């Protein structure tokens, strides 16, 4: 959980992967103008466009533009593929001037003063069903870093992180060991291992050398010639 207030630009910028937020409270600055805040496109909570996995519960953005009628397009900015991973975000008009058009990107009703109750705060929620990747059977498979449910709960996790009971997230890397308990479920299933290469055939045994040919017997010496008569 975290809080951030009154910064003169985005209140929070989230650039890392597999972020998980279970509480966020933010009040926008009081004394900004349309030129230096609204027209700059600032938001309270921004997830960078390159982020592929992020989950956030109860992101709340409150505004009281005291001095100028600032109009903001959205309280929260996130990549469109992560919109369903923002669970019950809200924006609240507290007092003052101006309004916020949407809660998350272009989703959600605007928050502005209610003329019938000018002193009342005006909250708006964006409520959507939990993201479908969390509805997984025990034999479902996933990739490392996928958003998945913690076993037996409605709480989510993603990748190298811990569930509320201290167990390791089902989609954590096999080498991750920073949680008090190991995985109680593991949805990361590697593909089939490649077949090992065939063993090389052993070389044929060397052919035996032929036995040496027997040497022929020596030829007999010729008899001595007779001596001539005297």
N, C-alpha and C positions, 0 to 999 in steps of 0.2 A: 504494500500500500504506500501511497505517497501523496503529497500536497505541494502545490506550487501556486504562487499568487503574484499579481501586479508587475510581472515582467513586461517590458515594452516591446516584446516580439512574441514568438511562440512561447508558451509557458513550459512545454515539454516537447522535446524532439527525440524520437526513439529510432535509432539506426541499427540496432543489433537484431539478430535472429532469435526466435523462440522466446520472446518476452512474454511475461505473464503478470498481469496486474489485477488485484482483487479489490482494490479501492483506490479511487482517485478523486480528490476535491481540489477545485481551482476557482479562484475569483480573478476575473480579468481586471486590468488597470482602470482606475477611475477617470484619469485626466488626459486620456489620449484623444486624438482627433480622427476624423475620417481620413485625412491625408496621411498621417503618420502611423495609422494602425489599420483601419478598415480597408483602405485601398491597397495596402501592402499584402493583403491576403493572409494575415496572421491568424492563427487558431490557438486554442488552448492545448490541444493534445495532437501531435502529428507523428504518424508512423511513416517512415521514409518509403518512397516508391519501390525500392529494391527489396524490401523485406518480404519474405515468403511465408513466415509463420509468426503469429502474434495472437494473443488472447487477452481480453480485458473485460472485467466485470464492473458495473457500477461506476463508469466514468462520468463524473458530474462537473458541469461547467456553469458558473454563476456570473452574471454581469450586472454592473451598476455603472453605467456611463454617466458620470455626474455632470460633466461640463459640456460635452458635445453629443449630438445625436449620431453616434457612430452606428453604422450598419455593417455587420459581419455576414459573410456568406454562410459560414459553417463554424460550429464550435469545435469539431473534431475532423481531422483529415487523415485518411488511410487509403491504401490501395483497395480497389473495388473488390478484389478476391478475398479481402479480410473483413469486409463489412459484416458478414454473418458471425464473426468471432468477437464482436462487441456486444456483450450481453447487457441489455437494459441501460444503455447510456442515456443521459438526460442533460437538458439545459434549463436554466432558471433565470427569469427576469426578476431581479430583486427590487430595483428602484431606479430612478433616473430617466435617461433618455435613450433613444436608439433601440435597436433590436438585433437579434440574431436570426437569420433566415432558416437555417437547418441545424440539426443536431450532428449528423454524421454525413459528410460529403453533401449530397443533395437529398438526403433522407431526413425525415422528421419535420414536425411543424415548427413554425417560428415562435420565438419567445419575445413578447413585448407587453407593454402595459395594457391592462384590461380597463377600458374607460368606465365600465360599470363598477369597478372596484379599484380605483387608482392607487390605493395604498397597499394592495395585496401583491404578494409574490406570485409569479405565473410560471409553474413548471411544465415541462413537456418531456415525455419519455419516448424512446424509440424501442419498441418491443418486437422482437422477432423470435421465431423458434430457435432452439439451439442448433448449431451447425451439424449437418448430417454426418460428417466424418466421425462424430462422437458416438453415433449409434452403431456400435460394432458388436458382433457376436464374438464369443470366446475363440472361435477359430478364424476370425478375420485377420488378415495380414496388413502390414503397414511398412512404410519406409522410415528410416531414422529421421526424427524431427517432425513427423506428422502430428497434428493436434489430435489427441485421443482422450477418452475418459479414463480417469483413475479408477481402478477396479472397485466395483460396488458403490460408486458415488456418481453424482452429477457434476463433479469438479473435473476440469480438464487439465491436461498437461501436454507438453510438446518436447520431445527430444530429451536432452540431458538435463533433467530436472527431477524433483521429488514430489510425490503425492502427499496429501495432508497426513496420512498415517506413517510417513517416513519411508514408504517403499519407493523404489525407482520407477519412473514413468515407463509404461509398456513400450514406448517408441524411442527409448534411450539407446544410445550406442552400447554395444556389448562390453566395451572397455570402460564405460562410465561407472565410477564407484564412489561417488560423493554423497550418497544418501545413506541414512542409518540402516535401511533394509534393502535387500536385493529385490528384483522384480517378483511380484506375485503373478503377473501375467506378462507374456512377452509376445507382442504382435510382429516383431521384426523377424522375418523369415528370409534368409538368403535364398537366392535361386539355386538350382541344382549345380553341384560342383562339376566342373568340366571333367570329362573322362580322361583318365591318365593316358599319356601316350603309350603305345604298345612297347613292351620290352624288346630291346634288340635281340635278334636271334643269336645264339652263341655261335662263334666261328666254328666251322667244321674242324675236327681233329686233323692234325697233319698226316698226310699219307706216309706209311712206313717206307723208309728207303729200301730199295731192292738190295738183296744180299750181294756181296761182291762176287763176280764170276771167278771160278777157280782158275788159277794160273795153269797153263798146260805144262806137262812134265818136260823137263829139259831133254832135248834130243841127245841120243847116245853119241859119244865121240867116235869118229871113224877109226878102224884098226890102223895101227902104224904100217906104213908101206915097208915091204921086205927090203933089206939092204941088198945092193947089187953084188954079184959074185966078184971075188978079187980078180 
